[in-house]
């Protein structure tokens, strides 16, 4: 990278999405019924990818179902809940639909849907690089900042017009997964060129930002304040942790997750490399959120995998069947060994 930085506009640095296998395109062209699924606790990129893929297949005259194990607890997607099946029942399974999996390439991230899609042809569109390989066909581009930009490539490959509504879905997933442009690195010009195409199709980044960050209640802000208050440094501040307990549920009534804002705050502290957020889901179940700073060499995706989860190098998650104090102790020790 350093070497190329000096040569101006080295064309070898320009990334282009690889062509999508004809086999995959033919499945989309030739089959008639589809179920589009995404990962549990869907985020903006997951839901937007599902919606954009649905619009594409409807345009091709297909029968399309959306399914997600949920929960739909984030403000920016909660209104879409009614459009999704929570199960693929036997009746639907008997139709032998093609399953299109978006923003997920590990079966356990599908929740109970993983069992329900067994035996069906499965096509995966994703940008997560870890997790066991599954699916009949895969188009996995870890370099893509969002899955929606991968779905955009499917539109182009099949020559389907991107309407303004679809462009908004595609931009929304891009915006959520890049922290509204903040997480885009050098030599990712293709990302901005694709975003520009979407803006030219009628997307307003200004409006998208309001959609992404607005709609919270006061309880959400107070909850965030509580989590910031509980944050603690470890290993001379290289690791920051915070936690949420079951009792918070009664005190802070909000369906929004303050964790994204919490990560942003804690990662802004000088010298921090890793942030861990522990959330007590029940007395014996703890959800852990992992973030690594830009300068950190620690791969939190690999770390999360060791605890039964997964994700990216810089952002990951895991759900551990142990009490919160035990999980905290074990993970702080594990990070200590990597620092
Ligand atoms: Mn994503």
Boltz pocket constraint, residues with backbone or C-beta under 6 A from the ligand:
constraints:
  - pocket:
      binder: B
      contacts: [[A, 45], [A, 46], [A, 103], [A, 127], [A, 145], [A, 146], [A, 147], [A, 177]]
      max_distance: 6.0
